Amino acid sequence: MKEPLRPADICAHLGDDYDRYLGAIVPPLFQNSLFTRKRESHGYSYTRINNPTIEILEKKLAALEHAPAARVFASGMAAITATLSSLLHSGDHVLALRSAYYPVSAFLNTEMKKYGVEVTYLEHFTLEEIEKNLQPNTKVFYLESPSSNIFRVLPLRDIAKRAHACGAAAVIDNTWSTPLYQKPLDLGFDYSIHSATKYLGGHSDILGGVVLGGAEQLESLRNNQRSCWGACMDPFSAWLLIRSLRTLEVRMARHSASAARVAQFLEQHPRVRKVYYPGLKSDEGHAQAETQMTGYSGLMSFVPDEDNEAIFKMVKSLDVFEEGPSWGGFESVVNTPGLNSNLEMLQFEGIPQGLVRISVGLEDADTLIEDLDQALSAMSG
Ligand SMILES: Cc1ncc(COP(=O)(O)O)c(C=O)c1O
């Protein structure tokens, strides 16, 4: 195929190496821990270090996001914590986004603090806010865009430039966009991380994480954090992820088209106060998103115009949307971050009371809209 390969072609064929594997159209699963060396020198020894199935996956992921290299991990959190601990040393300081996935703040506040790392949380990550909070020992800017729950969009090119001007690494969790809709390394970021548990896996049957970045940095991440902690992906999950990537582009096109319809439906609904979805023209992050993203995935949130009790009732009335904390799978899911009784935590993350998050799955968009419509009608009835 002609270079550069298009995303769907990368997903379908890159790295599959048919000649090496007897023409198998689906590359075999190397479900083994040990590679013996007596007969041949092939470069493999132990799956915690490397494995041919895992390498095929890493090759596809790096190419998809225009990254020199990719390393996969046991989960998104394993990928995030490995990256942060590779970059931070005792006495260092991090600037982190408040509305990023909450367990990352928990990691910074507990584990990293134990090793003498300081953290300051920024609400909007504007250049003014960065300037006010920078310290001579700031070594990492950590953020998401769009962020968790409220999908705040940040000016990524400016943030990466500012990080480099003070010698800090720019790190982003790019899970929401997938490598198809946002390529942070092209925007100046040093590391882009995904929970592969979400859209990359897409079938709610695996846990995984990915870090994309420079070849030298990722070689060190593999040999040190991933290998020492044993946070590697198991080969079967890697094989399932290769399967999932074959349909990534068509799945995302469907998630995106259905999400646009659902968001418009919610925006026009008289019982909905506000919708958070950067794909909507009315969203406050839309103009910025258009300068750095090429598409919008299927995760959004909204605040019904009712009290918490009625909102709880609405969520329980949903028939097609299952209730649960994950997202990015084939199935539609609802979650209620805004009904959390820990008000301090809601305030810290900028989550409005009553916020309902939905992951728009691959069901028919009409079915999803009908389900939301009947549940919103049931809200105060
Ligand atoms: C934005 C984001 N990043 C990272 C993670 C963590 O991923 P994992 O569950 O694969 O560890 C999640 C999980 O929900 C998430 O929503």
The ligand as a Tripos MOL2 file, in Angstrom:
@<TRIPOS>MOLECULE
LIG
   16    16     1     0     0
SMALL
NO_CHARGES

@<TRIPOS>ATOM
      1 C1        -10.6240    9.6090   30.8240 C.3       1 LIG1
      2 C2        -10.1680    8.3390   31.4440 C.ar      1 LIG1
      3 N1         -8.8550    8.0840   31.5140 N.ar      1 LIG1
      4 C3         -8.3850    6.9600   32.0830 C.ar      1 LIG1
      5 C4         -9.2330    6.0170   32.6170 C.ar      1 LIG1
      6 C5         -8.6750    4.7820   33.2770 C.3       1 LIG1
      7 O1         -8.6920    3.7110   32.4170 O.3       1 LIG1
      8 P1         -8.6860    2.1790   32.9040 P.3       1 LIG1
      9 O2         -9.9940    1.9300   33.5490 O.co2     1 LIG1
     10 O3         -8.4390    1.4370   31.6450 O.co2     1 LIG1
     11 O4         -7.5600    2.0570   33.8900 O.co2     1 LIG1
     12 C6        -10.6130    6.2140   32.5370 C.ar      1 LIG1
     13 C7        -11.5560    5.1940   33.0830 C.2       1 LIG1
     14 O5        -12.7310    5.3700   33.1550 O.2       1 LIG1
     15 C8        -11.0990    7.4140   31.9550 C.ar      1 LIG1
     16 O6        -12.4140    7.6780   31.8950 O.3       1 LIG1
@<TRIPOS>BOND
     1     1     2 1
     2     2     3 ar
     3     2    15 ar
     4     3     4 ar
     5     4     5 ar
     6     5     6 1
     7     5    12 ar
     8     6     7 1
     9     7     8 1
    10     8     9 2
    11     8    10 1
    12     8    11 1
    13    12    13 1
    14    12    15 ar
    15    13    14 2
    16    15    16 1
@<TRIPOS>SUBSTRUCTURE
     1 LIG1         1 GROUP 0 **** ****
